[in-house]
Amino acid sequence: MDPVALPPSHCVDTAGKLFPRGLSAHILPTSATMIGVCMTVLSIGHLGSGGQWRMLIDKLLAVDALVFLVSALLSFISMRSSRFGAPYEARAEVVFIGGLGLLALGAVALAFAIS
């Protein structure tokens, strides 16, 4: 593949594999939104009665907010780096998916903690 002939929305990584660019433009605002979701659920969680499960869920959501922050930072770096952006974008995607998994785990835990 000739990297010069590729459209601007794609690039070639070091293994010569075609890698779509532009995903970071979606990951960055969505990660910021998901940080807000984690903080909102944390705040709402303090309205009810506390307990051991509530503290565990609070910690899980706080860590999840940090995971989304790392995802947002990686996607920002990938957008700012024109030459080495593809690896950062790939890492941002993996971290973002991990954050979604943690958020889903927190939602399930919260559903069982509410009595």
Secondary structure as GFF3:
##gff-version 3
##sequence-region A 1 115
A	DSSP	three_ten_helix	3	5	.	.	.	ID=ss1
A	DSSP	beta_strand	10	12	.	.	.	ID=ss2
A	DSSP	beta_strand	18	20	.	.	.	ID=ss3
A	DSSP	alpha_helix	24	45	.	.	.	ID=ss4
A	DSSP	alpha_helix	52	80	.	.	.	ID=ss5
A	DSSP	alpha_helix	85	113	.	.	.	ID=ss6
###
